[in-house]
Structure formats: C-alpha cells, structure tokens
C-alpha cells in the first residue's frame, strides 16, 4: 500500500522511476486522427477526445478512412489507452423528459462510437438536478445509465462518472454521491470513476498534504472502490479549496501547486491509469505550447516522485 510520509513532507523521492500515462484533451477538428497526431507530437502516452461535435446533439457518421488512420496511430507502441469525454449537453439527471431522453440517446451513440474507435473509457458528468431534489436526480442518473448499458450489453466501454466541483445543483461533488449512483445501476461493475484534481479540491478535498491525500484515497476506497478509478484529470485550480468553482489552471501555477501532484504521482496504485490534462490552451510567453509545458512539468514531478517499478493497482 501507499505509505504516507510526514504531513509536512511531500510523499516522493527516489530515481529511476517508470513513466505514467500522461495526455491531454485535444481537438478532433479535421478528423479524429488529428488528436492522436498532436498527442504523439507532444510526447503524450494517451489522449482524451470528444467522439463527435460536443456542441450538437447530432452526430455525423464516422469517416472510415479517418477511423483507419486513428487505429494506425492508436497502435503506436506504448501509447494508450485513449479516453473519450461525453458531450457537455448530456444531463442524465435532468427532470425534463425531453432533455433526459436526448441525453440517453446521445450517450448510447457515443458509447457505440467509442467501440468503433477502441476507446475503452467514456468520461461523463453525473449531471445537474436543475433545481430539483438531489435524491430523485440520483435515481434518474442511475436508471438512465442502467438503460444505456442494457442497450449495449456487449460493448466493452466503461462510462466513468467524473467528480465535480459542486457548482449549483450539479451532482458528484462527493464520493458518497458517486457511490450512491453506481450502487443503484443495474450493472454497477460496468461503471467507473474519473477523479479531477481541480474538482475535488474545489469540492473541499485538500490534497496538498500527504495525509490529506491519503484521506481522500481512503474515502474513495470505502465508497466507490479504487479499482473503479480508471482515469485522472490532472488540473491545477485557480479557486481556493472548498470554493465550489470549476476553474482550471496550469500545473503548479494554481492553488494546488506542485505538492498535490507530488502526492498523486507518488502513489503506485495509479501508475497505469491515464492522467489527462484539461488545462488552458495556447502558448506561454516563450511561445511554447501550454500542453507541452504542462506535460513536461508532470514529467519533472514524476522524476522526483514517481511510483516504484511494481504497480500496486487493487484487483478489479
């Protein structure tokens, strides 16, 4: 198990560590394969993409040539697994029947597209209660997920419920709430979790100290189970701990600082789990791509705080 060091000391140290699977959310403009080209150019080990235009309900058919090029790049030795993010339009918690039905259909279609692209994980926001009570909203999410999974019993795609910052009436700002949703799904073994460092910090989990990071993973183990955590979103936070504001920042430049990422990258239980940047795009003052800069910062932290050679993932 991950040994926690003193509260004032980052849980890191040592050299000759293996590489984590770092990636970024990248654009599919010009074709799905463009995201993989950019990821490989940035020296990423994985990538996160939308599998359709995330601003529209309609999904244009996947181009066979584009899919073939995607698979060619995806098979690059040492790369993967890729991750998809569901469109932000989807809200399985909505009390509005029309929106809920559209959301179910969209999620079903995106899972099928993931299957074509051999993307095993589809990150999904639990949704917003939109002013209604949280308990019925949790039930709506669980029932909708159950129906979607029942329609696609053979698809090897795992929806990952993402931790949220807790803005407004959004669900999923506590691990207990995610666990309640998953426990009510008819096939709970088919549902996983994506932990966002910015979101959990904004929700009130201060993971900058090793003992606080350990407290978070202990809670996750008791509720959703560590084996369900199949992806991390690695983002610093512009907002303070507990502010319930979803404001991403570059690695080491926000309120989380390097310490939180040192604790995470020192934990061998997440060695083989995709770690995806969703930090602001653009270039820094030196003209360097911010995704490249952030990947390098994570690599630098990893060199000092990486896990031991043997992965200690809990059994699935």
N, C-alpha and C positions, 0 to 999 in steps of 0.2 A: 504493500500500500504506500501511497504518497506520504512521506514523513514531513510533518510541519516543523519548520525551524522557529527560532525565536521571533517574537512578534515584531521586533524592530529590524530584523534581518531578512532580505529577500530570499525566497526559497530557491536558490540557484547556486551554481558553482560547478567547476569541472570543465574538461575539454573533450575533444574527440567525440562529439555527440552526433546522433543521426539527424537527418533533416525532417522537419514537419512538412505537412502538405499545405503550403500557403498558396492562396489565389486571390482573385478579386472579382467583383461583379463587373462584367464587361459587356459592351454593346454588341447586338447582333445585326446592326444596320449593315446592309449589303450582303447579308447571308449569315446563317448560324455559324458557319465555319470561321467567320471573321473574328469572333470572340476567342476561338482557340488559337488562331494565328497571333492575336495580340497577347494572349496569355503566355504562349511559348516565347514570344519576343521579350516579354517581361521576366522570363525565367521563373514563371509560376509552375507549381506542381498540380494545380487544379484550377477550376474556374466556376463562376456562377453566372447563369444567364436567365433571361426570360425565354420561353419557348414560343412566344408569339408577341405581337404588339400589345404591350401591357396597358395601353390607353383605350383599347377597344374590346368589346365582347367578342366580336367576330374574329375568327382565326383563319387566315389564308392557308391553303394547303401547303405542307412542307414540299420543297422542291427536291426531287430525287437526286439531282446532281449535287445539290448543297448537302443533302444528308450523306451521300457517299464521301464527299470531301470532309465532312465533320468526322465520320468514322475513321477516315485515314489519319487525321490529326489526333483524334482521341486515342488512337492506338500507339502514340508515341511512347516508347519505353519509359517507365517511371512516372507517367502522367495519370492523374485521376485519383479517385472518381470525380467526375463533374457533378455539379449541383444546379438545380433549377430553382427559381423563385416564382411563385404564383403571382398572377396579376393582382395589383392592389385593388382592383374593382371588386374582387371576391369578398363577400361577407356572409359566411355561413351562420352568423349569429343574428342576422337581421330579422326583426319581427315582420318586415314587409314580405309578403309571399312572393311577389314578382321578383324582387331582388334576390331572395333566397333561392328561388328556382333557377334564375340566371347563374347564380354563384355555383350551384351544384353542377349544372351543365358545363360551365367553364372549367371547373376543377376536374371533372371527368375527362374532358377533352385534353387538358394539359397533362394529365397522367398518361393518356394514350400517346401523346407526342413525346413525352419523356421515354416511354418504352421504345419508340422508333429510334430515338437518339441514344439509347442505352445510358440514360441518366437515372441513377437509382434513387435519388432523393429530390423531393419537391417541397421547398420551404413554404409554409403557409401561415399567415397571420391568423390567430384564432378568431378574430372578428370583433365587431362592436355591437353592444346591446342597443345602441341608438336610443338611449333614454328609457329603455325597458329594464325590468329587474334582471339581475345577473344570473340567478339560478335558472330561469326559463331560457335565457340566452345560452347558457352552458349546455342545456338539454338540446337546444336546436342545433348547436355545432356538432354534438356527439351523434345525433340522429342523422344529420346530413352526411357526416363522414362515413357512418355505417352504410348508408345507401350508396354512396360513391364507391366504396370498397366492394360492396356486394355486386355492383355492376361490372366490376373488373377483377374477378377473383383470381385470374391467372397472371395479372400484371405484377412484375417484380419491382414495383415502385412504392416507396415508403413516404407518405406525407410527413413532414416534420413541422410540428407546431412550434412557432417561434416565441420566445419570451419577449414581452413588450414593456415599454416604459410606464404604462398605466395612465396615459393621457385620456382625459374624458371618460367615456364608457367602454374603452377597449378592454377586452379580456386578456388574460395571460400574463399579468404582471407578477404573479406568484407561482411557484412550482406546485403549490397545493391546488391552484385552479387548473393548471395544465393537467395534473394528475386526475382531477375530477372529470375533466373532459375525456381523457383517454380511458379511464375506468368504465365510462358509460358507452364507449364504442363497442360494437358487437364483435369486432376482430381487433382487440387492443394490441396484439402482437405485431400488427401491421402499421402502427403509428409510432413515430419517433419525435424527437425534440431537437430544435436548434437553439442554442444559447447565444444571445447577443451581449457582448461585454458592456456596450453603452447602455443598452436597455435595462439590464439587471442593475447596473449602477444607478441609473435614473429612477428605478423602481425601489431603491433603498438598500441594495446589497453592496456594501463597500468591500470590494475585493482587492484593495491595495495592500493590506497586511496579510501575511501568510495564514494567520489564524482565522481571519475573516473569510479568506478564500476557501479554507478548509471547511468553515461553517456552511458556506454555500454549497460545496460539493457534497457534504454530509446530508444537507437538506434535500438536494437533488436525488441522492441515493435512496433516501427514505420515501420519497414521493414518486417521481417518475422513473427512477432507476437509472444508473449511469450508463448502462448498455443502450438505453434509448437515445442518448445524446450522440447523434450522428454527424453533427456539423456545429461549428462555432462561427459566429460573425465577430471578427476582431476589429472593433472600432473604439477609439477614444471618445470622450464625452465633453462637450462644451458646457454642459449643465452640471450643477452640483449633485451629489448623492442624494437621492430621495426627492429630486425636483419634479419627477414625472414628465420630463421634457426630452423628446427624442431629437437630440442634436449631436450628430456625429462629428468627430474631429480626427485629424491625423494622429498616427501613433506617437505617443509621448508628448503631444502638444496640448492635451486637454487635462481635465480634472483627474482622470485615471492615472496619467503619467506612465512611466516605464514599469513601475512596481507591479501593477496588476497583470501586465503581460509577462513579467518575470515569473510570477506565481503560476500562471496558466501554462507557460512553456516548460516549466519545471515538472509538471505533472505527467508522469508516463502513461497514465490511463487514457490520455487523449492524443497520444503520439500519432496514430494513424487516422485521425479524424480531420476532414477538410476544415481549414481555417480561412474564412473568406473576408477580405476587406470590402467594406462599403463606405469608405472614406471619401471626402470631396474629390472631384475630378479636377483636371487642369495641370498646370506646371508650377513649380516653385520659382523663386526669384532667380535661380541659376538656369532656368529653362528645362529642368528635369521633370519628367512625368511623375506626378504625385504617387501613382500606383507603384512605380518602380522604387521611389524613395521609401514608401511605407513597407514594401516587401523587404528591402534592404535593412530597414530598422528592425523588422521582426527577425531577420536572419542574424543580425548583430546580437539581439537579445538571446536568441536561440544558442548562439555560440557560447554564451556565458551561462545560460540557464536551461539548456536542453535536457531532455529526459535521458535515463540510462538506455543502453542499447536494447534491452529486452522490454517490449511493450507490455504493459500490465492492464490491458483492457479487461473489464469484467466480462464474463460469459454472456452471450446473447440469450 
